[in-house]
């Protein structure tokens, strides 16, 4: 019974994560190079500093993605309290967009 409940909870969590990521298209290396050559993007290091200044912790992953036609950096952050968060920064102007 407990195993069945755990399995249901895990499948619901996986579905909600998939739904949250559905509107993102993270770019391949070739797509990244093309977008960088077309646009003036802020450096990834600036996006990382923006997020670290807001919440501290360590950035353990970074992706360049398209969300609703806008380019964003999606940063995976391991916070000081041990929680993992996904933070989003506008890749064109470096502004903090939000948490996912």
N, CA, C and O atoms as a printed pandas DataFrame, in Angstrom:
     atom_number atom_name residue_name chain_id  residue_number  x_coord  y_coord  z_coord
0              1         N          UNK        A               1    0.832   -1.188    0.000
1              2        CA          UNK        A               1    0.000    0.000    0.000
2              3         C          UNK        A               1    0.877    1.253    0.000
3              4         O          UNK        A               1    0.643    2.167   -0.790
4              5         N          UNK        A               2    1.874    1.306    0.867
5              6        CA          UNK        A               2    2.769    2.453    0.936
6              7         C          UNK        A               2    3.553    2.596   -0.367
7              8         O          UNK        A               2    3.750    3.708   -0.858
8              9         N          UNK        A               3    3.995    1.481   -0.918
9             10        CA          UNK        A               3    4.738    1.517   -2.175
10            11         C          UNK        A               3    3.863    2.052   -3.306
11            12         O          UNK        A               3    4.342    2.803   -4.156
12            13         N          UNK        A               4    2.617    1.682   -3.323
13            14        CA          UNK        A               4    1.694    2.162   -4.358
14            15         C          UNK        A               4    1.475    3.668   -4.228
15            16         O          UNK        A               4    1.443    4.379   -5.233
16            17         N          UNK        A               5    1.325    4.156   -3.001
17            18        CA          UNK        A               5    1.155    5.598   -2.782
18            19         C          UNK        A               5    2.402    6.363   -3.196
19            20         O          UNK        A               5    2.317    7.435   -3.795
20            21         N          UNK        A               6    3.549    5.806   -2.873
21            22        CA          UNK        A               6    4.813    6.435   -3.253
22            23         C          UNK        A               6    4.958    6.486   -4.767
23            24         O          UNK        A               6    5.389    7.498   -5.320
24            25         N          UNK        A               7    4.603    5.410   -5.430
25            26        CA          UNK        A               7    4.668    5.361   -6.890
26            27         C          UNK        A               7    3.731    6.393   -7.521
27            28         O          UNK        A               7    4.100    7.055   -8.491
28            29         N          UNK        A               8    2.532    6.528   -6.979
29            30        CA          UNK        A               8    1.579    7.516   -7.482
30            31         C          UNK        A               8    2.117    8.927   -7.266
31            32         O          UNK        A               8    2.034    9.767   -8.162
32            33         N          UNK        A               9    2.665    9.191   -6.087
33            34        CA          UNK        A               9    3.212   10.522   -5.792
34            35         C          UNK        A               9    4.373   10.855   -6.722
35            36         O          UNK        A               9    4.483   11.981   -7.206
36            37         N          UNK        A              10    5.232    9.883   -6.968
37            38        CA          UNK        A              10    6.376   10.124   -7.858
38            39         C          UNK        A              10    5.920   10.367   -9.295
39            40         O          UNK        A              10    6.479   11.218   -9.987
40            41         N          UNK        A              11    4.920    9.633   -9.742
41            42        CA          UNK        A              11    4.432    9.845  -11.110
42            43         C          UNK        A              11    3.757   11.204  -11.240
43            44         O          UNK        A              11    3.864   11.839  -12.289
44            45         N          UNK        A              12    3.064   11.665  -10.199
45            46        CA          UNK        A              12    2.444   12.988  -10.231
46            47         C          UNK        A              12    3.504   14.072  -10.248
47            48         O          UNK        A              12    3.352   15.076  -10.944
48            49         N          UNK        A              13    4.573   13.884   -9.492
49            50        CA          UNK        A              13    5.676   14.836   -9.475
50            51         C          UNK        A              13    6.339   14.907  -10.838
51            52         O          UNK        A              13    6.627   15.998  -11.330
52            53         N          UNK        A              14    6.583   13.775  -11.446
53            54        CA          UNK        A              14    7.198   13.742  -12.774
54            55         C          UNK        A              14    6.314   14.438  -13.799
55            56         O          UNK        A              14    6.818   15.151  -14.667
56            57         N          UNK        A              15    5.024   14.246  -13.713
57            58        CA          UNK        A              15    4.099   14.901  -14.645
58            59         C          UNK        A              15    4.095   16.406  -14.456
59            60         O          UNK        A              15    4.049   17.150  -15.435
60            61         N          UNK        A              16    4.141   16.869  -13.211
61            62        CA          UNK        A              16    4.135   18.311  -12.974
62            63         C          UNK        A              16    5.440   18.953  -13.443
63            64         O          UNK        A              16    5.424   20.076  -13.948
64            65         N          UNK        A              17    6.561   18.263  -13.285
65            66        CA          UNK        A              17    7.843   18.773  -13.782
66            67         C          UNK        A              17    7.818   18.834  -15.300
67            68         O          UNK        A              17    8.285   19.809  -15.889
68            69         N          UNK        A              18    7.281   17.812  -15.934
69            70        CA          UNK        A              18    7.189   17.801  -17.394
70            71         C          UNK        A              18    6.301   18.936  -17.885
71            72         O          UNK        A              18    6.627   19.579  -18.883
72            73         N          UNK        A              19    5.191   19.195  -17.209
73            74        CA          UNK        A              19    4.308   20.297  -17.587
74            75         C          UNK        A              19    5.013   21.640  -17.435
75            76         O          UNK        A              19    4.869   22.521  -18.283
76            77         N          UNK        A              20    5.769   21.796  -16.363
77            78        CA          UNK        A              20    6.472   23.061  -16.122
78            79         C          UNK        A              20    7.537   23.321  -17.169
79            80         O          UNK        A              20    7.801   24.473  -17.513
80            81         N          UNK        A              21    8.148   22.267  -17.680
81            82        CA          UNK        A              21    9.214   22.431  -18.661
82            83         C          UNK        A              21    8.688   22.430  -20.091
83            84         O          UNK        A              21    9.457   22.657  -21.025
84            85         N          UNK        A              22    7.401   22.181  -20.281
85            86        CA          UNK        A              22    6.844   22.025  -21.624
86            87         C          UNK        A              22    6.980   23.281  -22.465
87            88         O          UNK        A              22    7.126   23.184  -23.683
88            89         N          UNK        A              23    6.934   24.465  -21.847
89            90        CA          UNK        A              23    7.011   25.683  -22.632
90            91         C          UNK        A              23    8.450   26.131  -22.888
91            92         O          UNK        A              23    8.661   27.141  -23.560
92            93         N          UNK        A              24    9.429   25.415  -22.378
93            94        CA          UNK        A              24   10.838   25.711  -22.615
94            95         C          UNK        A              24   11.376   24.847  -23.744
95            96         O          UNK        A              24   11.058   23.661  -23.843
96            97         N          UNK        A              25   12.181   25.447  -24.579
97            98        CA          UNK        A              25   12.939   24.689  -25.568
98            99         C          UNK        A              25   14.401   25.027  -25.324
99           100         O          UNK        A              25   14.865   26.103  -25.702
100          101         N          UNK        A              26   15.123   24.118  -24.697
101          102        CA          UNK        A              26   16.524   24.372  -24.437
102          103         C          UNK        A              26   17.323   24.057  -25.695
103          104         O          UNK        A              26   17.096   23.048  -26.362
104          105         N          UNK        A              27   18.246   24.930  -25.994
105          106        CA          UNK        A              27   18.957   24.899  -27.260
106          107         C          UNK        A              27   20.096   23.889  -27.269
107          108         O          UNK        A              27   20.747   23.654  -26.251
108          109         N          UNK        A              28   20.321   23.300  -28.431
109          110        CA          UNK        A              28   21.483   22.445  -28.632
110          111         C          UNK        A              28   22.706   23.344  -28.768
111          112         O          UNK        A              28   22.569   24.565  -28.846
112          113         N          UNK        A              29   23.881   22.764  -28.796
113          114        CA          UNK        A              29   25.109   23.561  -28.960
114          115         C          UNK        A              29   25.067   24.377  -30.249
115          116         O          UNK        A              29   25.411   25.560  -30.254
116          117         N          UNK        A              30   24.644   23.740  -31.342
117          118        CA          UNK        A              30   24.585   24.434  -32.634
118          119         C          UNK        A              30   23.587   25.593  -32.573
119          120         O          UNK        A              30   23.862   26.677  -33.088
120          121         N          UNK        A              31   22.430   25.365  -31.945
121          122        CA          UNK        A              31   21.436   26.428  -31.809
122          123         C          UNK        A              31   21.946   27.558  -30.929
123          124         O          UNK        A              31   21.674   28.730  -31.192
124          125         N          UNK        A              32   22.687   27.204  -29.882
125          126        CA          UNK        A              32   23.258   28.226  -29.001
126          127         C          UNK        A              32   24.213   29.124  -29.767
127          128         O          UNK        A              32   24.146   30.347  -29.652
128          129         N          UNK        A              33   25.108   28.518  -30.554
129          130        CA          UNK        A              33   26.077   29.307  -31.323
130          131         C          UNK        A              33   25.362   30.225  -32.309
131          132         O          UNK        A              33   25.770   31.371  -32.495
132          133         N          UNK        A              34   24.306   29.732  -32.939
133          134        CA          UNK        A              34   23.542   30.537  -33.879
134          135         C          UNK        A              34   22.874   31.716  -33.166
135          136         O          UNK        A              34   22.941   32.846  -33.649
136          137         N          UNK        A              35   22.235   31.465  -32.026
137          138        CA          UNK        A              35   21.562   32.527  -31.280
138          139         C          UNK        A              35   22.558   33.559  -30.768
139          140         O          UNK        A              35   22.287   34.760  -30.787
140          141         N          UNK        A              36   23.706   33.086  -30.313
141          142        CA          UNK        A              36   24.725   34.008  -29.809
142          143         C          UNK        A              36   25.220   34.906  -30.937
143          144         O          UNK        A              36   25.471   36.092  -30.721
144          145         N          UNK        A              37   25.362   34.347  -32.144
145          146        CA          UNK        A              37   25.824   35.159  -33.270
146          147         C          UNK        A              37   24.751   36.145  -33.741
147          148         O          UNK        A              37   25.082   37.190  -34.300
148          149         N          UNK        A              38   23.463   35.825  -33.521
149          150        CA          UNK        A              38   22.363   36.696  -33.939
150          151         C          UNK        A              38   22.036   37.781  -32.926
151          152         O          UNK        A              38   21.641   38.883  -33.306
152          153         N          UNK        A              39   22.193   37.485  -31.651
153          154        CA          UNK        A              39   21.779   38.400  -30.587
154          155         C          UNK        A              39   22.973   38.807  -29.741
155          156         O          UNK        A              39   24.014   38.150  -29.727
156          157         N          UNK        A              40   22.787   39.895  -29.050
157          158        CA          UNK        A              40   23.783   40.300  -28.073
158          159         C          UNK        A              40   23.306   39.791  -26.718
159          160         O          UNK        A              40   22.461   40.414  -26.075
160          161         N          UNK        A              41   23.837   38.686  -26.301
161          162        CA          UNK        A              41   23.441   38.070  -25.035
162          163         C          UNK        A              41   24.414   38.466  -23.937
163          164         O          UNK        A              41   25.598   38.693  -24.186
164          165         N          UNK        A              42   23.896   38.545  -22.724
165          166        CA          UNK        A              42   24.787   38.764  -21.591
166          167         C          UNK        A              42   25.574   37.481  -21.355
167          168         O          UNK        A              42   25.134   36.392  -21.723
168          169         N          UNK        A              43   26.696   37.617  -20.761
169          170        CA          UNK        A              43   27.504   36.436  -20.453
170          171         C          UNK        A              43   26.818   35.594  -19.382
171          172         O          UNK        A              43   26.127   36.105  -18.500
172          173         N          UNK        A              44   27.032   34.306  -19.489
173          174        CA          UNK        A              44   26.473   33.383  -18.510
174          175         C          UNK        A              44   26.968   33.740  -17.109
175          176         O          UNK        A              44   26.222   33.609  -16.139
176          177         N          UNK        A              45   28.215   34.189  -16.996
177          178        CA          UNK        A              45   28.771   34.549  -15.687
178          179         C          UNK        A              45   27.961   35.666  -15.030
179          180         O          UNK        A              45   27.810   35.679  -13.808
180          181         N          UNK        A              46   27.434   36.611  -15.830
181          182        CA          UNK        A              46   26.604   37.683  -15.273
182          183         C          UNK        A              46   25.295   37.113  -14.739
183          184         O          UNK        A              46   24.834   37.517  -13.672
184          185         N          UNK        A              47   24.697   36.182  -15.469
185          186        CA          UNK        A              47   23.459   35.549  -15.017
186          187         C          UNK        A              47   23.692   34.783  -13.714
187          188         O          UNK        A              47   22.862   34.816  -12.805
188          189         N          UNK        A              48   24.820   34.100  -13.639
189          190        CA          UNK        A              48   25.153   33.355  -12.419
190          191         C          UNK        A              48   25.321   34.301  -11.236
191          192         O          UNK        A              48   24.827   34.020  -10.144
192          193         N          UNK        A              49   26.013   35.419  -11.443
193          194        CA          UNK        A              49   26.192   36.392  -10.358
194          195         C          UNK        A              49   24.857   36.980   -9.901
195          196         O          UNK        A              49   24.656   37.216   -8.710
196          197         N          UNK        A              50   23.949   37.215  -10.844
197          198        CA          UNK        A              50   22.621   37.732  -10.505
198          199         C          UNK        A              50   21.890   36.760   -9.577
199          200         O          UNK        A              50   21.304   37.174   -8.576
200          201         N          UNK        A              51   21.924   35.488   -9.905
201          202        CA          UNK        A              51   21.224   34.487   -9.095
202          203         C          UNK        A              51   21.919   34.280   -7.753
203          204         O          UNK        A              51   21.258   34.190   -6.718
204          205         N          UNK        A              52   23.238   34.206   -7.766
205          206        CA          UNK        A              52   23.955   34.006   -6.502
206          207         C          UNK        A              52   23.748   35.178   -5.561
207          208         O          UNK        A              52   23.686   34.995   -4.345
208          209         N          UNK        A              53   23.638   36.390   -6.116
209          210        CA          UNK        A              53   23.380   37.564   -5.289
210          211         C          UNK        A              53   22.002   37.534   -4.654
211          212         O          UNK        A              53   21.804   38.079   -3.569
212          213         N          UNK        A              54   21.057   36.906   -5.319
213          214        CA          UNK        A              54   19.686   36.823   -4.807
214          215         C          UNK        A              54   19.520   35.732   -3.758
215          216         O          UNK        A              54   18.833   35.930   -2.756
216          217         N          UNK        A              55   20.145   34.583   -3.985
217          218        CA          UNK        A              55   19.845   33.463   -3.091
218          219         C          UNK        A              55   21.061   32.755   -2.523
219          220         O          UNK        A              55   20.916   31.886   -1.663
220          221         N          UNK        A              56   22.246   33.101   -2.979
221          222        CA          UNK        A              56   23.423   32.387   -2.505
222          223         C          UNK        A              56   23.445   30.973   -3.058
223          224         O          UNK        A              56   22.704   30.658   -3.990
224          225         N          UNK        A              57   24.264   30.142   -2.507
225          226        CA          UNK        A              57   24.349   28.762   -2.972
226          227         C          UNK        A              57   25.251   28.631   -4.188
227          228         O          UNK        A              57   25.960   29.569   -4.552
228          229         N          UNK        A              58   25.218   27.470   -4.807
229          230        CA          UNK        A              58   26.079   27.168   -5.944
230          231         C          UNK        A              58   25.238   26.825   -7.169
231          232         O          UNK        A              58   24.278   26.060   -7.081
232          233         N          UNK        A              59   25.607   27.395   -8.303
233          234        CA          UNK        A              59   24.956   27.047   -9.557
234          235         C          UNK        A              59   25.585   25.742  -10.028
235          236         O          UNK        A              59   26.794   25.668  -10.246
236          237         N          UNK        A              60   24.760   24.724  -10.180
237          238        CA          UNK        A              60   25.256   23.400  -10.557
238          239         C          UNK        A              60   24.878   23.009  -11.979
239          240         O          UNK        A              60   25.283   21.954  -12.467
240          241         N          UNK        A              61   24.101   23.861  -12.641
241          242        CA          UNK        A              61   23.724   23.584  -14.022
242          243         C          UNK        A              61   23.212   24.837  -14.686
243          244         O          UNK        A              61   22.622   25.697  -14.033
244          245         N          UNK        A              62   23.436   24.947  -15.996
245          246        CA          UNK        A              62   22.967   26.119  -16.733
246          247         C          UNK        A              62   22.600   25.703  -18.146
247          248         O          UNK        A              62   23.291   24.901  -18.774
248          249         N          UNK        A              63   21.488   26.268  -18.640
249          250        CA          UNK        A              63   21.042   25.998  -20.006
250          251         C          UNK        A              63   20.548   27.297  -20.619
251          252         O          UNK        A              63   20.000   28.156  -19.928
252          253         N          UNK        A              64   20.748   27.430  -21.918
253          254        CA          UNK        A              64   20.177   28.545  -22.667
254          255         C          UNK        A              64   18.922   28.014  -23.331
255          256         O          UNK        A              64   18.983   27.053  -24.098
256          257         N          UNK        A              65   17.773   28.636  -23.041
257          258        CA          UNK        A              65   16.493   28.133  -23.528
258          259         C          UNK        A              65   15.672   29.256  -24.137
259          260         O          UNK        A              65   15.912   30.436  -23.882
260          261         N          UNK        A              66   14.697   28.863  -24.950
261          262        CA          UNK        A              66   13.695   29.787  -25.457
262          263         C          UNK        A              66   12.421   29.539  -24.684
263          264         O          UNK        A              66   11.972   28.401  -24.545
264          265         N          UNK        A              67   11.841   30.619  -24.179
265          266        CA          UNK        A              67   10.577   30.536  -23.445
266          267         C          UNK        A              67    9.672   31.643  -23.961
267          268         O          UNK        A              67    9.965   32.826  -23.786
268          269         N          UNK        A              68    8.591   31.265  -24.586
269          270        CA          UNK        A              68    7.642   32.231  -25.142
270          271         C          UNK        A              68    8.331   33.230  -26.065
271          272         O          UNK        A              68    7.997   34.415  -26.068
272          273         N          UNK        A              69    9.286   32.751  -26.843
273          274        CA          UNK        A              69    9.984   33.595  -27.807
274          275         C          UNK        A              69   11.157   34.371  -27.247
275          276         O          UNK        A              69   11.880   35.019  -28.003
276          277         N          UNK        A              70   11.364   34.323  -25.935
277          278        CA          UNK        A              70   12.470   35.043  -25.300
278          279         C          UNK        A              70   13.592   34.059  -24.940
279          280         O          UNK        A              70   13.337   32.902  -24.604
280          281         N          UNK        A              71   14.816   34.538  -25.016
281          282        CA          UNK        A              71   15.951   33.712  -24.602
282          283         C          UNK        A              71   16.206   33.907  -23.115
283          284         O          UNK        A              71   16.290   35.034  -22.628
284          285         N          UNK        A              72   16.327   32.795  -22.405
285          286        CA          UNK        A              72   16.584   32.838  -20.966
286          287         C          UNK        A              72   17.655   31.829  -20.594
287          288         O          UNK        A              72   17.821   30.800  -21.248
288          289         N          UNK        A              73   18.373   32.144  -19.537
289          290        CA          UNK        A              73   19.247   31.162  -18.918
290          291         C          UNK        A              73   18.442   30.499  -17.807
291          292         O          UNK        A              73   17.871   31.187  -16.960
292          293         N          UNK        A              74   18.392   29.198  -17.803
293          294        CA          UNK        A              74   17.748   28.449  -16.730
294          295         C          UNK        A              74   18.878   27.847  -15.901
295          296         O          UNK        A              74   19.617   26.978  -16.363
296          297         N          UNK        A              75   18.993   28.329  -14.675
297          298        CA          UNK        A              75   20.089   27.927  -13.796
298          299         C          UNK        A              75   19.571   27.026  -12.685
299          300         O          UNK        A              75   18.585   27.348  -12.022
300          301         N          UNK        A              76   20.231   25.912  -12.489
301          302        CA          UNK        A              76   19.906   25.006  -11.394
302          303         C          UNK        A              76   20.837   25.359  -10.246
303          304         O          UNK        A              76   22.059   25.351  -10.393
304          305         N          UNK        A              77   20.236   25.671   -9.092
305          306        CA          UNK        A              77   20.998   26.176   -7.954
306          307         C          UNK        A              77   20.819   25.254   -6.759
307          308         O          UNK        A              77   19.700   24.878   -6.409
308          309         N          UNK        A              78   21.933   24.896   -6.141
309          310        CA          UNK        A              78   21.915   24.167   -4.878
310          311         C          UNK        A              78   22.073   25.208   -3.783
311          312         O          UNK        A              78   23.162   25.744   -3.575
312          313         N          UNK        A              79   20.976   25.492   -3.081
313          314        CA          UNK        A              79   20.971   26.526   -2.046
314          315         C          UNK        A              79   21.743   26.066   -0.820
315          316         O          UNK        A              79   22.037   24.882   -0.657
316          317         N          UNK        A              80   22.058   27.016    0.025
317          318        CA          UNK        A              80   22.814   26.716    1.252
318          319         C          UNK        A              80   22.070   25.766    2.176
319          320         O          UNK        A              80   22.686   25.032    2.949
320          321         N          UNK        A              81   20.734   25.783    2.095
321          322        CA          UNK        A              81   19.940   24.913    2.960
322          323         C          UNK        A              81   19.778   23.510    2.370
323          324         O          UNK        A              81   19.089   22.670    2.949
324          325         N          UNK        A              82   20.417   23.253    1.208
325          326        CA          UNK        A              82   20.366   21.935    0.598
326          327         C          UNK        A              82   19.253   21.749   -0.420
327          328         O          UNK        A              82   19.172   20.704   -1.065
328          329         N          UNK        A              83   18.389   22.756   -0.574
329          330        CA          UNK        A              83   17.297   22.656   -1.543
330          331         C          UNK        A              83   17.801   23.015   -2.937
331          332         O          UNK        A              83   18.718   23.820   -3.098
332          333         N          UNK        A              84   17.183   22.403   -3.931
333          334        CA          UNK        A              84   17.523   22.674   -5.321
334          335         C          UNK        A              84   16.430   23.546   -5.918
335          336         O          UNK        A              84   15.243   23.273   -5.744
336          337         N          UNK        A              85   16.839   24.600   -6.626
337          338        CA          UNK        A              85   15.875   25.511   -7.247
338          339         C          UNK        A              85   16.287   25.761   -8.685
339          340         O          UNK        A              85   17.463   25.656   -9.033
340          341         N          UNK        A              86   15.318   26.090   -9.509
341          342        CA          UNK        A              86   15.581   26.499  -10.894
342          343         C          UNK        A              86   15.274   27.978  -10.991
343          344         O          UNK        A              86   14.136   28.398  -10.784
344          345         N          UNK        A              87   16.268   28.753  -11.298
345          346        CA          UNK        A              87   16.133   30.196  -11.419
346          347         C          UNK        A              87   16.290   30.584  -12.881
347          348         O          UNK        A              87   17.057   29.958  -13.613
348          349         N          UNK        A              88   15.571   31.610  -13.309
349          350        CA          UNK        A              88   15.589   32.027  -14.704
350          351         C          UNK        A              88   16.051   33.473  -14.804
351          352         O          UNK        A              88   15.600   34.341  -14.056
352          353         N          UNK        A              89   16.966   33.714  -15.749
353          354        CA          UNK        A              89   17.508   35.050  -15.993
354          355         C          UNK        A              89   17.368   35.350  -17.479
355          356         O          UNK        A              89   17.677   34.504  -18.318
356          357         N          UNK        A              90   16.897   36.564  -17.807
357          358        CA          UNK        A              90   16.775   36.986  -19.196
358          359         C          UNK        A              90   18.175   37.005  -19.819
359          360         O          UNK        A              90   19.082   37.657  -19.302
360          361         N          UNK        A              91   18.340   36.287  -20.928
361          362        CA          UNK        A              91   19.671   36.174  -21.539
362          363         C          UNK        A              91   20.061   37.401  -22.337
363          364         O          UNK        A              91   21.227   37.550  -22.705
364          365         N          UNK        A              92   19.106   38.288  -22.614
365          366        CA          UNK        A              92   19.422   39.497  -23.382
366          367         C          UNK        A              92   19.820   40.649  -22.480
367          368         O          UNK        A              92   20.767   41.373  -22.789
368          369         N          UNK        A              93   19.115   40.836  -21.365
369          370        CA          UNK        A              93   19.430   41.984  -20.513
370          371         C          UNK        A              93   19.984   41.614  -19.128
371          372         O          UNK        A              93   20.386   42.499  -18.372
372          373         N          UNK        A              94   20.007   40.332  -18.793
373          374        CA          UNK        A              94   20.572   39.896  -17.516
374          375         C          UNK        A              94   19.661   40.058  -16.311
375          376         O          UNK        A              94   20.091   39.841  -15.178
376          377         N          UNK        A              95   18.402   40.439  -16.540
377          378        CA          UNK        A              95   17.467   40.646  -15.431
378          379         C          UNK        A              95   16.925   39.316  -14.919
379          380         O          UNK        A              95   16.683   38.383  -15.684
380          381         N          UNK        A              96   16.744   39.261  -13.611
381          382        CA          UNK        A              96   16.141   38.094  -12.977
382          383         C          UNK        A              96   14.698   37.986  -13.441
383          384         O          UNK        A              96   13.955   38.965  -13.385
384          385         N          UNK        A              97   14.293   36.805  -13.897
385          386        CA          UNK        A              97   12.922   36.588  -14.378
386          387         C          UNK        A              97   12.094   35.912  -13.300
387          388         O          UNK        A              97   10.962   36.324  -13.042
388          389         N          UNK        A              98   12.633   34.892  -12.673
389          390        CA          UNK        A              98   11.865   34.222  -11.632
390          391         C          UNK        A              98   12.385   32.831  -11.326
391          392         O          UNK        A              98   13.400   32.374  -11.852
392          393         N          UNK        A              99   11.640   32.187  -10.453
393          394        CA          UNK        A              99   11.985   30.835  -10.004
394          395         C          UNK        A              99   10.976   29.869  -10.594
395          396         O          UNK        A              99    9.800   30.187  -10.765
396          397         N          UNK        A             100   11.458   28.713  -10.890
397          398        CA          UNK        A             100   10.570   27.666  -11.416
398          399         C          UNK        A             100   10.521   26.525  -10.478
399          400         O          UNK        A             100    9.829   25.541  -10.738
